[in-house]
């Protein structure tokens, strides 16, 4: 194993241990020593990869949000009428919900820390602002092409983001929730009934 491979393996062990510790004890109650002990590494090894516990926390959040961001961008830029793009986007709810199951304590920790820590807030909240801006453009596209009724695009975008976040959270919290069983598509279909022009969806 090369030095780079050993370094990557150590970093992965630290991240895996942090997930277990943060999920079990919460972010505030977990110390760097706790993470090091769970990962089987020294503090020197920890600080070689991360300058603080907060950096580990952000490193756990960023890949998930980056994947979600890419998927949303792909869905919203498809060369389809706006209602069809929205329906395609709704299929993401199933995948995101499945990824969230069993790790909801971590997601709750992300959102709780975002209220207290500007750097975590930036990583956690800014993607939702980007999503909302993308939804505004999508609704404006739909109105311009005639597939959607004239509606307030900012309000419609806020509703869409709230719907997506709510479905993901509900599906992750409740193992018997229908949120991961095509509910996203059905919810968007119900919403489109109110804003499409002549059944354009």
N, C-alpha and C positions, 0 to 999 in steps of 0.2 A: 504494500500500500504506500502510495506517495505521500509526501507531507501535505499536499493540497487535499488529498482524499481523507487523510486523518483529520485535518482541520475541518473539512465539511462534515465528517461523521460526528465530531465533537459538537459542532454548532447544532446539528440535528438533534443530538441527545439533549442538549440544553433546551431547545425549543419543545421537544416532546415532554421533558420533565416539567417545564413551565406550564404547559397545558394541564398536566395532571395536578400540579400544585394550585394553580389559579382556579381550576374547576372545583377542587376539593375544599380549599381553604379561603378562596377569594384573593383578589389582588393585594389589598391592603395588609392582610394577615400573612402573606407569603414574603419571605425575605430572600435575598440573594443566596444566603447560606442554605436555605431550604431547597432552592432550585439546584444548587451545586451538589448537595447531598443526594437528591433524587437522581441527578444525572450522573453521579459518580465522577465529578470533575473538580478541580481546584478552583478557588476564586480567581487565580491568575488566568486559568483557561477561560473562565467566564468573561473576565474583563478584556481578554484578547479579542473576543467576538462582539461583546456588547458593553457600552460604557455605563449602563445603568439598568435596573430592573425594568424601567419604563421602556427602554429600547427593545427589550425582549417582547414586551406586551404589544408594541407597535408592529414588530416584525411578524407576530402571529396574525395580526389583523390585516396587514397590507396585501398579502397574496390572495386572500379570500375576496377582498374588495376589488382587487385588480381583475380577478377572473370575472366577477359579477359585472364590473364596469365594461369589460371587453364584450361580454355577452349582450349587455343592454345596447351598447353602441352598434353591434352587428345587427341586432333586431331592429333598431330604429332607423338604420340606414339602408335597409332592404328596399329594392325597387318594386314596391307594392303600394297599393292604396293604404291610407292611414289605418282604417279599421283592421285590415289584414295584418299589418305590422303590429298592432296592439294585441291581436290574438296570438301571434307568434311569440310576442314578448311574454304573454301570460304563461306560456309553457315553461319559462324559466323558474316560476314559483315552485314547481314540483322538484326541480333539481336543487334549488337553494334550500328548500325545506328539508330534503333528504340529507343534505350535507350538514344541516344544523341540528338534526336529531342527536341527542346525547351530549351536545356541546352547548346547550342553551345557557348554562351558567356562565360560560365564557362570553357569549354574546351580551348577556345582561351586564357582565363586568365591563365590557367595552363601552356600552352606553352609559353606565354609571360613572365610569372614569372620565368619559367625554365631558360630563357636566362639571368636572373639577380641574381637568388638566388641558390647557390649550393645545398642546401637541397631540394628545389623543383625540381631542375634539376635532382638530383639523383633519386627521386621517379618517375619523368616523363619520363626520357630518358633511364634509365637503363633497364626497361622492353623491350623497343624496341631493345636494344642490345642483350638481351637474346633471343628475337624472331628471330633476324637475325642469331644468333649462331645456333638456332634450325633448321632454314631453311637451313643453310649450311649443317648440318648433314643429313637433309631429302634429299636434292639434291644429296649429296654424296651417300646416300643409293640407290637412284634411278639410278644413274650412275652405281653403283656396281651391282645392280640386273638386269641391262640392260633395265629398263623401260624408262630411260631418256638418251638422247644423252649426250656425254661428253661435259660439259659446265663448265665455271668458277663458282664454287659453291658460292663464295663470291659475285660475281656480280649478280647471280641469286637470292640470298637471299636478297640483297639490293633492287632489283626490286620487289620482293614479298612484302617486308615490305612497300615500297613506294606505291605499288598498294593498299594494305590494308588500310593504313592511308589515302590515297587520296580518296578512295571510302567512308570511314566513314565520312570524313570531308565534302565531296561533298553532301552526303546524308543528313547530319545534317544541312548544310547551305541552301540547296535548297529543299523546301518541295515537289516540283514536280519533283525532280530528280529521274531517274530510279535506283539510287544506292541501294535503299532498295527493289527493285523488282526483286531479283535474279540476279542482275548485277554482283555480286561477283562471282557466279558460272560461268556466261558466260565469264567474264574477264579471269578467271583461265583457262577455256576451250580454249579460244583463245591463251593464253600464252602456254598452253600445246601442241597445234598444232605445235608450233615451236621447242619444246624441247623433245617431246616424241619420242620413237623409234617405228615406225610401228603401230601407233594408240594404244599404250599401255594404254592410259587413258580410 
